[in-house]
Amino acid sequence: MKHWISRVILMLVLLIVGLQAGAGEITPINAIIAAPVNYDGKEVMLRGIPKSPTRLPLINFKAYVLEDSSGEITVLTETDLPNMNEEITIRAVVKSLAIVKGEAVGLTVTELERYQQIQKL
């Protein structure tokens, strides 16, 4: 009986860990660029190197380009700009201004949360 309970607990733990791993799956940037309609209004996890920062303080506009091995995309943010050339992971929402004949117009990716990579010593 004790072995049965411990096996059930172990299976539940593995199931929960597996669900959490799947929920944080990284989306390749080229997947969004190739089919933005499939991601419109959805949250995604992206990982890459930020570069080309833009900041317009008069209108509180901040953006950067996030690059991974598959491509690059502009990310809007309301927080401080990330450190450039240091890998980050972000949770973001993809939106399109309009969708015309299946094509997205005005694609935007807005950062919701940022996870800094831990530097290895």
Secondary structure as UniProt FT lines:
FT   HELIX           2..23
FT   HELIX           29..34
FT   HELIX           36..39
FT   TURN            40..41
FT   STRAND          43..56
FT   HELIX           57..59
FT   STRAND          61..68
FT   TURN            69..70
FT   STRAND          71..76
FT   TURN            84..85
FT   STRAND          88..100
FT   TURN            101..102
FT   STRAND          103..116
//
